[in-house]
Amino acid sequence: MAFQHFVEEIQVLGKDLVDKVKSLIHEGNVQRVIVKDESGHTFLEIPVTLAAVGVIIAPLLAALGAISALVAKFTIVVVRNEPENQ
C-alpha cells in the first residue's frame, strides 16, 4: 500500500499548545509536528516516528510548556501519512 503526505496547519493559543501536541503525537498517522510562532519562525520540529519513545517526548513537551508562556498564538504544522486512494 502506498502512502502520500499531506500537511495541515492548526492555530492554537499558548495555553493549549502542549495538550494539542500531546494529542497529535498519540495519533497513528502523524509523521512530523512543527511548532511556529505568529511570524512563522519555527520553534520546534518533532519527528513523531522518533518521538514515540517516551524518553524523548518528556523534555520536548517541557520545552514547549516554557515556550508557550512567552508567545500568545502558535501555528502547528502537521505532516500526516494517508493511504493513497487507488
Secondary structure, 3 states (H helix, E strand, C coil): CCEEEEEEEEEEEHHHHHHHHHHHHHCCCEEEEEEEECCCCEEEEEEHHHHCCHHHHHHHHHHHHHHHCCCCEEEEEEEEEEECCC
